[in-house]
């Protein structure tokens, strides 16, 4: 699987800056004519491509914007879909709909990988972190759609490729947000709120790894590692959740 993805990425890295064909395909995805192609060039540019003079800005700023737009649109859709549910339930579902794995799946569905501008040096790395690259790129694309076509268009885009498919697959019935589960568990046990702290950052800028530990009542209960802080925090929370749950709710026979 990795080799297949890597081969596709190598092909995509040689694509000219938004050819007429790719521009047309993006317009079909979005459902609107693109007014400012520069937004989309930026959205599709991984920071590793900045070594080439033709790329001036990576997609990180648009990723920041797209993350906020995505969160709002998903929250709005869930608010309207689950009218009887409380804030805690809606928060959990939203986390499932906007996490890295969900966004990666959506990026694969729309073949976003074929549009990316990314360096061959990064592609040669055995630990490319393709899920993070594609999920970040999808958020950046959402930011570009918002700037180019406005809220109504980006709302339809998010609903078509993220919200509606995941509702259909029953993602709202899955609870894999371990940070929220850990928080609920500590509250039920009347313990202090979990605290997350970065204990290590390593690797070059484009292959950064974070190691984070979570403390509950000043006790380190879990450690997680990931290419971004959100992933590392979830891994740490997962370890802490099961460790703490075993203490509070012993298994049969203990």
Secondary structure, DSSP 8 states (H G I E B T S, - for coil): -HHHHHHHHHHHHTS-TT-HHHHHHHHHHHTS--S-HHHHHHHTB-GGGGGSTT----SHHHHHHHHHHHHHHHHHHHHHH-TT--HHHHHHHHHHHHSHHHHHHHHHHTTGGGG-B--HHHHT-TT--HHHHHHHHHHHHHHHHHHHH-HHHHHHHHIIIIIHHHHHTTGGG----HHHHHHHHHHHTT----EEEEEEEES-GGG-EEEEEEEETTEEEEEEEESSHHHHHHHHHHHHHHHHHHHHS--TT-
